[in-house]
Amino acid sequence: MAIEVFNRYENKYLMDSKAFYALYNRLLEYMVLDEYNKDDKFYSISNIYYDTEQDSLIRNSLAKPKYREKLRIRAYGIPERNAKVYLELKKKVFGLVNKRRTALKLNEAYEFVRTGTAPEPKEYMNRQVIQEIDYFLQRYELQPKVYLAYDRIAMFCKNNRDLRITFDTNIRSRRHDVRLESGDYGEQLMERGQWLMEVKAEKTIPVWLSHLLSELRMFRTSFSKYGNEYKKMLTNDKLAKESILL
């Protein structure tokens, strides 16, 4: 069964392809690839992020308060209408990420968020998480805002499965046709050849990893996929308005 409740710290690093391969090859000494990355192949993740009409969730998140939260539907690949996806509630409190998710059919997830009415309980659902999302939906009137997809390589530590490292590239987004089943096309969020690494651990990272990151001069950064897409959208809107005035 997939893990449905996560509590962990997540540190992010941006790098180019040269730095990625230098780090990736060294990590293979300590880590193993996720089962979905057999033969060094990527797997794709697609998401729909929900927000209010005034974008209050992402605007609050970008202000970097001690507490922030977001809701998304996540799928692996391009799902069919009756495929299983995950409805996820993600919170960050004083740097600790808490993610709670439940499996749903895609149509069930759409209807739950659209109507605020929880689906009839099914065996594959996490009822506790359903109740928490139900409470969240009572507090906000949400709508699908942005589609985000990316290609991922994930790794687990050989000696500690609580340590997970992911590399995301080809991050793409769109604000039209915001449906998971419509395909994973979109505008590039970063330059080609750029990678976002996330180090995810329940506690502190091991000494060997700290030394490796220091040796390769990898430095933590703040990077939110949804946050950066939102800032890019605001910039594009501003440029479009300025061009009209010229």
C-alpha positions in Angstrom: 0.0 0.0 0.0 1.3 3.5 -0.8 2.2 5.7 2.1 -0.5 8.2 2.6 0.9 10.3 5.5 4.3 12.0 5.4 6.1 14.2 8.0 9.5 15.2 6.8 11.9 18.0 6.1 12.5 18.9 2.4 15.6 20.8 1.2 15.8 21.9 -2.4 18.7 22.5 -4.8 18.9 23.8 -8.4 21.5 22.6 -10.8 22.4 22.2 -14.4 22.9 18.8 -16.2 26.7 18.7 -15.6 26.2 19.1 -11.8 23.3 16.6 -11.9 25.3 13.8 -13.5 28.3 14.4 -11.2 26.0 14.1 -8.1 23.8 11.4 -9.5 26.7 9.0 -10.2 28.1 9.5 -6.7 24.7 9.0 -5.0 24.4 5.5 -6.6 27.1 4.4 -4.1 24.6 4.9 -1.3 21.2 4.9 -2.9 19.0 2.8 -5.1 16.5 3.9 -7.8 12.8 3.9 -7.2 11.0 1.0 -8.8 9.5 3.3 -11.4 12.9 4.4 -12.6 14.0 1.0 -13.9 16.7 1.2 -16.5 17.3 4.9 -15.6 14.1 5.9 -17.2 12.1 8.9 -15.9 8.5 8.7 -14.7 6.2 11.6 -15.1 4.1 13.3 -12.5 1.2 15.6 -13.3 -0.7 17.8 -10.9 -3.6 20.2 -10.7 -3.2 22.9 -8.0 -6.4 24.4 -6.6 -6.7 28.0 -5.2 -9.2 30.7 -4.6 -10.3 33.1 -7.2 -7.9 35.7 -5.7 -5.1 33.1 -5.5 -5.0 33.5 -1.7 -3.3 30.2 -1.0 -0.3 30.8 -3.2 0.0 34.4 -2.3 0.1 33.5 1.3 2.7 30.8 0.6 5.0 33.2 -1.2 4.9 35.5 1.9 6.6 32.6 3.7 4.5 32.5 6.9 5.3 29.9 9.6 2.2 27.9 8.4 1.1 27.4 4.8 -1.1 24.9 3.0 -2.2 23.8 -0.5 -4.4 21.3 -2.2 -3.7 19.3 -5.4 -4.6 16.3 -7.4 -1.6 14.2 -8.4 -1.4 11.5 -11.0 1.5 9.4 -12.4 1.4 9.8 -16.1 -1.7 10.8 -18.0 -4.7 9.3 -16.2 -8.0 8.1 -17.7 -11.2 9.5 -16.3 -11.7 6.4 -14.1 -8.0 6.0 -13.1 -6.7 6.1 -9.5 -5.2 9.5 -8.6 -4.2 11.1 -5.3 -5.9 14.1 -3.6 -3.3 15.6 -1.5 -3.3 18.2 1.3 0.1 19.6 1.9 1.0 21.8 4.9 4.3 23.3 6.0 4.7 24.2 9.7 8.0 25.7 10.9 9.8 24.0 8.1 8.3 20.6 8.6 6.3 19.3 5.6 3.1 17.3 6.4 1.5 15.7 3.4 -1.7 13.7 3.7 -3.3 12.0 0.7 -6.0 9.6 -0.3 -6.5 7.5 -3.4 -9.6 8.5 -5.4 -10.8 7.9 -8.9 -10.2 11.0 -11.0 -13.9 11.8 -11.4 -14.3 11.4 -7.6 -11.5 13.8 -6.9 -12.9 16.4 -9.4 -16.4 16.2 -7.8 -15.1 16.3 -4.3 -13.3 19.5 -4.8 -15.9 21.1 -7.0 -18.9 20.4 -4.7 -17.3 20.1 -1.3 -19.2 16.9 -0.8 -17.1 13.9 0.3 -17.5 10.8 -1.9 -19.1 7.6 -0.6 -16.4 5.6 1.3 -14.6 3.0 -0.7 -12.0 0.4 0.3 -9.2 2.3 -1.5 -9.9 5.6 0.3 -8.3 6.9 3.5 -11.3 8.0 5.5 -9.3 10.2 8.0 -7.7 12.1 5.2 -11.1 12.5 3.4 -12.4 14.1 6.6 -9.4 16.5 6.8 -9.8 17.5 3.2 -13.5 18.0 3.7 -12.8 20.4 6.5 -10.3 22.2 4.3 -12.8 22.6 1.5 -15.3 24.1 3.9 -12.9 26.9 4.6 -12.1 27.8 1.0 -14.0 28.1 -2.3 -11.5 26.6 -4.7 -11.1 26.2 -8.4 -8.5 24.5 -10.6 -5.8 27.1 -11.2 -2.8 25.5 -12.9 -1.6 22.3 -14.4 2.0 21.3 -13.5 3.9 18.2 -14.8 7.5 17.1 -14.7 9.8 14.1 -15.3 11.3 12.5 -12.2 14.1 10.3 -11.1 13.7 9.2 -7.4 16.2 7.4 -5.1 16.1 5.8 -1.7 19.0 5.3 0.7 20.1 1.7 0.9 20.4 1.8 4.7 17.6 4.2 5.5 14.3 4.2 3.5 13.3 7.4 5.3 15.9 9.3 3.2 14.6 10.0 -0.3 16.1 12.2 -3.1 14.2 13.2 -6.2 15.4 15.0 -9.3 12.7 16.8 -11.4 13.3 18.2 -14.9 11.3 19.4 -17.9 8.8 21.2 -15.6 5.9 22.4 -17.7 2.7 24.2 -16.9 -0.5 25.6 -18.3 -3.4 27.7 -17.1 -5.9 26.6 -19.8 -7.5 23.1 -20.2 -6.6 22.4 -16.6 -7.5 18.7 -16.6 -5.2 15.8 -15.9 -6.6 13.6 -18.7 -5.9 16.3 -21.4 -2.2 15.5 -21.7 1.0 16.6 -20.1 1.9 19.5 -22.5 2.7 23.0 -21.2 5.2 25.9 -21.2 8.6 25.3 -19.7 9.0 26.7 -16.2 12.8 26.5 -16.2 15.5 26.5 -18.9 16.1 23.2 -20.5 18.8 21.2 -18.8 17.9 22.5 -15.4 17.2 20.2 -12.5 15.4 20.6 -9.2 16.7 18.2 -6.5 14.7 17.6 -3.3 16.3 15.9 -0.3 13.5 14.5 1.9 14.2 13.1 5.3 12.3 12.7 8.6 15.3 13.8 10.6 18.7 15.2 9.7 20.5 14.1 6.6 23.4 11.6 7.0 27.0 12.8 7.4 28.0 11.3 4.1 25.4 13.3 2.2 26.3 16.5 3.9 29.9 16.0 3.0 29.0 15.1 -0.6 26.8 18.2 -1.1 29.6 20.4 0.4 32.3 18.8 -1.8 30.2 19.4 -4.9 29.2 22.9 -3.8 25.5 22.3 -3.7 23.6 25.0 -1.8 20.1 24.9 -0.6 17.6 27.2 -2.3 13.9 28.1 -2.0 11.9 26.9 -5.0 8.2 26.2 -5.2 7.0 24.9 -8.6 3.5 26.4 -8.1 5.0 29.6 -6.6 7.4 30.1 -9.5 4.7 29.5 -12.0 2.5 32.0 -10.3 5.3 34.7 -10.3 6.0 33.9 -14.0 2.3 34.4 -14.8 2.3 37.8 -13.0 5.4 38.9 -14.9 3.9 37.8 -18.3 0.7 39.6 -17.5 2.6 42.8 -16.6 4.6 42.6 -19.8 1.5 42.1 -21.9 -0.2 45.1 -20.3 2.9 47.3 -20.9 3.0 46.2 -24.6 -0.6 47.3 -25.0 0.3 50.8 -23.6 3.2 51.3 -26.0 
